[in-house]
Amino acid sequence: MSGEYVLWFDPRCSASRRALSLLRERGVEPALRRPLEEPPSADELAALLRALGLPARAVARRDEDEYQVLRLSDRTPEAELVEALAAHPRMLERPILVAGARAVLARPPERVLELLGPP
C-alpha cells in the first residue's frame, strides 16, 4: 500500500510522527513528503488545497514568525497566501495525508484514518 498514500510530514512534529505511527499500525507505509526539506511549488500547493477542499488560510500556521513578518491575515488574497506558503513552508500545517484526489489535514493525527478503507 505504499504508493497510494503521501504523508506531508515533519519528523520534528509530534502530530506528524503520530499520524505516521497510526498509518503503520494499519499496514500503510506512505511515501513521505517533507515540505521543509523540499519546498512545494505554488502549483503543487494549489493542487493540495483542491484535494483538501480548503482555502490556504485553513492550512496556514498563523503563529509562525514568517506569518507575522509577512503581515499575512484573513484578508490576504488566496493566490498571495499560496505563494507565501510555497516560499515559507514552515507556515504550512502538517501532517497532511494525500490519497489520490483526496486529502485530509490530520489535526488531530487520527484524521488520517478517514482516508483509509475499513480495517
N, C-alpha and C positions, 0 to 999 in steps of 0.2 A: 504493500500500500504506500510505498514511499513517494512515487511521482505524483500522486493525486493531491497531496496537501503541501502547502508552503506556509511556514510559520515565520512571520516577521518578528524577529527575536533579538533581544539584547541579553547576553549571558550575565550581566551585572544586575539585571532586573528580576526581582523575586517573582513577579507575576509571569514573566516570560518563562522562567525555569519551571514554575508550577504548571503552566499550560503545556510545556513540552513533556513533563512527567505524566500528566493526565493522558496525553495522546499515546505515549509509550505504554502506559498501563493497559491501553486498549489495542495494542498491537500496531499502532500507527507510527511510522517513522517519517516525519515530514522533512521536506527539504527546508533548510534554514536560510532565511533571507536576513542578513544583518545590515540594516539601513545605515547604521553609524559607521560601518567599515566600507560599505559600498552604497553611497547615497543614491536614492531613486531619482529618476528624471521627473520633471513636472508631468509629462505624459503618462509615465508609469503610475504616479500618484493619482492622476485623474481617473485612470482605469481602476485603481484600487478603490477609490471613493465611489465609483459607479457600482462596483461589486458589493461594497458595504451598504450602498443606498444612503450614504450620509454626506452632509456638507463638510468641507475642510475644517470648519471651526469645531466640529464634533470630534475630530481626531487630533486637535492641536492642544499641546500641553501648555496651558496659559501660565503656569508657574515657572517655566524655563526662562532663564535670563534673556535669551535671544528674543523671546516673545515680547518682553518688556522693552528691550533696547530698540527693536524694530517698530515699536509703537503700534503693534497689531491690536485689533479689537474685533468685536462682533460686527462692526461696520466696515471692516476691511473687505474689499471686493474678493469674491471667491477665487478668481484667477490669480490675484496678487498673493493671497494666502497660500495657494497651492505652490506657487513659485518660492515663497518663503520657506515652506516646509521642505521642499526639494533642496534648497540651499542650506538649510539648517535642520537636518533630520533628527537632532536631539529633541526638537519640538513635537515630533510625531509620537502619538500614543502607541504603546505596544503592551502586550503582544497582539498581533492580528493574524488570524488564520484564514487562508485563502484555499478554496476548494473549487476549482474550475471558475465559473462565472459568479460564484457566491463567496462572500467573506463575512467575517464577524470580528468585531473589536472585542477581544477577550478580557474585558473588565467587568466582572471578575473573571479569573482564568477559566473557571468552569464553563464559560460560554463557548469554549472550543468544542464542547460536546454537542452543541447544536448542529454542527455541520457533519457529524458522524452519523452513519446509519445505526440501526438498532444493534445493541450488543450481541 
